[in-house]
């Protein structure tokens, strides 16, 4: 009897569950769905690009061992990333890249200037209350903090209901980046402040100065950015 793609993936999940912490299993593997199995290739669907990148970086080893155990030496795993149908990618053997992602907005030779970050120092990852509703956001924040500008999820947009810790998380990301690299220029501001700066620059004819200022920023954190949509 030929097993279905669903039962094959359930077998994989059973093995994975016994090899990773329960919290990690719930966050990174429960949301994955099996799509099809054809010619020794099991296709799974992940919610977004961040899921793919995180699994590739942290769980590729256990996935390869699991696929070998369930599908045999010829078995392969293929990803379907649900982001935009025009940009969805499928990969069988995830590839690692040693190249750093460069910031295209940095002007070579621009003098490094220390910027007041506006970060609230007490908002850090260590006292961030994690739950099912914000676990993914926290994981994304930690990944960005470890390698700002060097991940596929750039920019990162955090959204959710009131009281789920979005502002705390935004400050925690900035504070963690500064802790890892004090020379890294982080700027936190609200959308209201950002738009006020733009309006003022247009009114006073100082837009070039504003552009030059923001070119000094390595990481920009804008709170309530949805207000830019009107």
N, C-alpha and C positions, 0 to 999 in steps of 0.2 A: 504493500500500500504506500502510495506517494504522500508524504506529509505536506500539508499546506504551508504557505509562508507564515501564517499566523502561529501555527503550532511549532514551527521551527524557531521563530523568534521567541516564543514562550520558553522553549528549551534553553535558548541563549540567555534569556533574562534570569532563569533559575540559577544558572551557573554564575552569572555576573553578580547576582544578589548575594551569593555566598562569599564573594571576594571583595566587595566594597562596603563601606559603612551604609547603614540603612538610609541616613539622610541624603547621602550622595546618590543612592539608587533612586530614591523618590524624586530628587531634583532633576537628574540627568538621564534616567533611563525609562521611567514610567511614561513620560510624555511622548516617547518614540513609538511610532506605529510601523508595522510591517506592511509593505505594499505588494510585493510579488516575489516569487522565486522562480527563476528560469535559468537553465544552463549553468547550474551551480552558483548562481549569483543571487544573493538575498538582498532585496532593495528595501531600505528602511527610510521613513520620512521623519526628519527632525524639524522642530518648530521654526528655527531661524539660523542664520549664519553663525551667531554666537555659540549656539549649541554645538554646531559642527566643529568650530575652532577649539572649543573647550574640550570636547571629547577627543579630538585629535591630539591635543597636547597632554591630557591627563589620563585617558583611558584606552589609548590605542593598543597598548600591550595586551591588556585583558581581553579586548575585543578580538584581536588576532588569534589569541589562544582559544577563545570561546568558539569562534567560527571554525577553526581547525577541528575542535572537538565535536562540534555538532554537524558540520557539513563535510568534513574530511579535508585532505590536503589540497583539493582543487577548489574548495569553497572560497567565495569572495563576498565582500560586503560592499554594497553600493548605497550612497546617500542621495536622498532627494531633499533639497533644502526649500522650505516654504517661506519665501520672502516676497518675490515678485516673479510672476510667471515668465516675464521677459528676461529675468536674470538668474533663474534657478539653475543650479549646477548639480551634476552628478559625478561622483568620483568613486572609483573602486578601491584603489590603494591610496589613502591620503598621503600627500607628499609634504615633507618638511622643507622650509626655506630658511636659510641662514641670513638672508638679506634683511636689513632694517628698512622699515617704511619711512621714507624721508618726508619732512614737512615742506610742501611746495611753496609755502608763503614766506619762508625765511630768506631775507636778503643777505647774501654773503658779505661778511665784513661789518655788518651792523653792530654797533657797540652794545654790549650786554649791560643792561641797566636793571637794578633791583626795583621791583614793583611791589607796592603795597597790595597784599592779596585779598584783604577784606574777609578772610576766613575766620570762622568762629572756632577757636582752638579746642574747645571742649567736645566738639562733634567729631568723634573718631570712630574707627571700626570696632575698637575694643569695647565701647559701651553702646554700640548699635544693637537694638533689639531685633533679632532675626526671627522670622516666621515664614509660613508657607507663602504668604502674599508678597514677600520681598526678598526671598532667598536668591532668586535669579538675579535681581538687581544688585544685591550685595556681591555676588560672585563676579558679575561683570565689572563692578567698581574695583574690586580687588585686582582683577586682571589688568585693568587699565592703569591702576596705581603702580603696578609692578613694571609696566612698560608703556608709558603714555605715548600715544601716537604710533605705537608699533603693533596694534591689533587691527583686525579686519573691521571691528565695530567702532568706527571712528567717522562721524561723531556718534556718541551714545545719547539716546533720548530716554529719559526715565519718566514714566507716567504712572498714575494710580490715584486712588481716592485720597481725600484729606486724612491726615493722621497716620499714614503708613510709613513715614520716615523719609520722604523724598529729599527734603532740605537737609536733614541730618546726613543722608548718604552723599549728597553733593559736596557738603563740606568735608566729610570723611575722605572722599576721594582726593580732594585738594590737599588736605592735611597729610595724607599718606604719601602723596607725591613729593611734597615739601620735605617730609621726614627722610625719604629715600634720597632726595637730591635737593639740598637747600638752594642751589643756584638756579633751579628750575623756576621760571616765572609763571605763577598761577594767579589768575584773576577771577574772583567771584563777584557777580553783581546781579541785580534783578533786571528783568526786561524793562521795567520802568526807567531805571537808571541808564540802561543802554540806549533806549530810544531818546531819552532826554539829551544824552551826549550827541547823538546824531543830529537832532533838531537844532541844538545849540551850534554845532559845527557848521551846519548849512547856513544858519542865520548869520554867523560871524565870519563866514568864509574861511574856516579853519579845518575843512575836511581833510586836507592833506596831512595836517598835524595829527588828526585823530587816527588816520590810517597808519601813519608812522608809529604811533603809540601802540596800536594793536598788533603791529608786526613784531613788537618786543615780547608779546605774550606767547608762552609755550603751551599753556593749557588754559582755555577759557571756559568758565562755568557760568551759565546763564540760568537763573531761576525763573520759573513761570514763563518759559519761552513760548508757550502756546498763545500768549497774548499778542505775539507778533502777527498772528493770523487774523487779528481784528476781533 
